[in-house]
């Protein structure tokens, strides 16, 4: 069995599943389905167990988080989450959390070129996805609002209203929240607690193990085997920000973005 130090508990952050040329996916949001499948296979070879986000968050909050657990998350709620992701989750027996913006349902994806033809799920499609026993729906604010500078009341208002809108849509409780663009102000963790969430997640090197600012590793289509191996060991960002990593980036301009979610 691999060493526990090489099997840290992980929350992986994806967006959509699909194959697009770079010009139609300028922010590197769409991972090819076969690439996603390879990621799962690689983690299973390392004997990872896939668990619901809430379970991993509960273990972390109790100080009982152990290695070898992985929770899958998907941001924005693109239609492929229903048409491509959901069948894969069933086939591979994987739980996942999909974060949606209830104020943007059915609209074209805000960060994809129009010619890419990528849109967000509408209300009925979100309900269909939520009917899967493997899928949890979480909030991503109403309109993908960056909360990096939010005051306590701004953060609470956004988190509470998006939660209530989704709960009315789904007729069930919503327990999870994801910060758009990974950003959150110092007021946000407490606002998430006040709003009634059990967990809130970030990414892009932010956060840690606290339940309302849990760190995620952002995965994108540019991740080859080495990059994914580093990210899934939580080594990519530390290496990137080390003196050798900074030097390598200066010598290899232009540099790719380190995987900050939109």
Secondary structure, 3 states (H helix, E strand, C coil): CCCHHHCCCEEEEECEECCCCHHHCCCCCEECHHHHHHHHHHHHHCCCEECCHHHHHHHHHCCCCCCCEEEEEEEECECHHHHHHHHHHHHHCCCEEEEECHHHCCCECCCCCHHHCCEECCHHHHHHHHCCCCEEEEECCCCCCCECCCCHHHHHHHHHHHHHHHHHHHCCCCCEEECHHHCECCCHHHHHHHHCCCEEECCCCCCECCCCCECCEECCCCCCHHHHHHHCCCCHHHHHCCHHHHHHHHHCCCCCCCCCCC
